[in-house]
Amino acid sequence: MTTAKQPWTAEQIPSQEGRRVLITGANSGIGFETALELARKGAEVVLPARSQQKAEDAAARIRARVPSPRVIPAILDLASQQSVVDFAAWFAHRFPGPSLDLLISNAGVMAVPKRELTVDGFERQFATNFLGPFALTALLYRHVKQQHDSRIVIVSSSITKWARIEFDNLQSERHYSPMGQAYAQSKLADSIFALELHRRVTRAGSPVAVMSAHPGYAVTNLQTSGPGDGFSLFKLSTIVLRPLLSQDAAHGALPTLFAAVSPEAVPGGYYGPDGLLEAKGYPRAVKIPKRAMQDGERLWETAERLTNTSFTV
Ligand SMILES: NC(=O)c1ccc[n+]([C@@H]2O[C@H](COP(=O)([O-])OP(=O)(O)OC[C@H]3O[C@@H](n4cnc5c(N)ncnc54)[C@H](OP(=O)(O)O)[C@@H]3O)[C@@H](O)[C@H]2O)c1
């Protein structure tokens, strides 16, 4: 007799004792829930946020729910290349050599209403969601242990199905639309990066596994932090869709957690919710959008040039 497969939940996370994890954007939303569950299972969690205060607050919220967790607050602003370099230097000093079991690239910002430039002159969503994480991964790669079950997980979005990379408009200099173009492009860049990194790691014969995940539609600060307080059609649409198609941040974190720890997650795999439109539900392998399978080398070289980083696997 066959039995229906049980949904995968955080209870199935294997022990993370002895493992060091770094999660970006873990002071809020999906990243926080991911950090909480991994800390609960015994991982040491390095938790960088945009300010020491935000990182300390998140660490305190984990300490309030997990007895004796190992949480290390730090500072990182992914929209500043200098901050990425400084954080990587801090990490190298604090945890020299191969010292990282799991790197989860989760931080992001969405639907900034008007085109904004970072201190480096990049469009803010492209910088925060892709260029910063690319440079961070490049700088931290040598710290990822070259052993079985070391993983890099990149959090993308189901919006990538409708996204495309405009190589002549990466900084939205020709035209800007907050969600369908700028945010979507930055998250497609994440998916392309994940697959290209997977290819390179595999080619190099490294045992490090690279996966990506998307949370569906999880109600978090994402829907307000980028768009701000004002009215927008995008905000109205998220509110209308919310009752039917959304889930809380804890459920939104499950695909990331599955990619990060499940023995069933495979290198190069992409995980998202199993429900209607992949908006909510329990983790399963989901289809990789066609556009995520192209332009890997070109995007990699572009990111190296823009961030002045050499990323050798
Ligand atoms: N929620 C969804 O429905 C949904 C859907 C698809 C994909 N995603 C993806 O899921 C990931 C997590 O989002 P979330 O929903 O959990 O949103 P969230 O609650 O707003 O969390 C985003 C995190 O990213 C951090 N962040 C933003 N800009 C940053 C910067 N310049 N440097 C460093 N950290 C920065 C935020 O820090 P602050 O607190 O300082 O702002 C926060 O910790 C994002 O990559 C997002 O694109 C979410």
The ligand as a Gaussian input file, in Angstrom:
#p B3LYP/6-31G(d) Opt

LIG

0 1
 N        7.921000      37.715000       0.962000
 C        7.681000      37.253000      -0.233000
 O        6.523000      37.012000      -0.619000
 C        8.807000      36.958000      -1.181000
 C        8.491000      36.462000      -2.450000
 C        9.520000      36.163000      -3.307000
 C       10.833000      36.322000      -2.929000
 N       11.102000      36.840000      -1.700000
 C       12.513000      37.018000      -1.343000
 O       12.732000      36.571000      -0.018000
 C       13.843000      37.259000       0.557000
 C       13.511000      37.709000       1.962000
 O       12.466000      38.653000       1.910000
 P       11.363000      38.788000       3.054000
 O       10.062000      38.550000       2.425000
 O       11.744000      38.035000       4.248000
 O       11.440000      40.377000       3.308000
 P       11.868000      41.228000       4.589000
 O       11.113000      40.803000       5.781000
 O       11.739000      42.656000       4.154000
 O       13.387000      40.828000       4.766000
 C       14.360000      41.307000       3.879000
 C       15.678000      41.344000       4.591000
 O       16.661000      41.850000       3.692000
 C       17.368000      42.894000       4.370000
 N       17.909000      43.904000       3.478000
 C       17.273000      44.789000       2.684000
 N       18.146000      45.610000       2.101000
 C       19.382000      45.237000       2.559000
 C       20.697000      45.716000       2.344000
 N       20.943000      46.776000       1.541000
 N       21.722000      45.094000       2.959000
 C       21.512000      44.042000       3.788000
 N       20.290000      43.556000       4.045000
 C       19.237000      44.159000       3.426000
 C       16.301000      43.526000       5.260000
 O       16.924000      44.341000       6.238000
 P       16.147000      45.595000       6.878000
 O       15.288000      45.046000       7.960000
 O       17.251000      46.463000       7.364000
 O       15.338000      46.229000       5.777000
 C       15.671000      42.277000       5.824000
 O       16.439000      41.726000       6.824000
 C       14.180000      38.393000      -0.431000
 O       15.301000      38.015000      -1.200000
 C       12.959000      38.468000      -1.317000
 O       13.263000      38.948000      -2.611000
 C       10.123000      37.148000      -0.801000

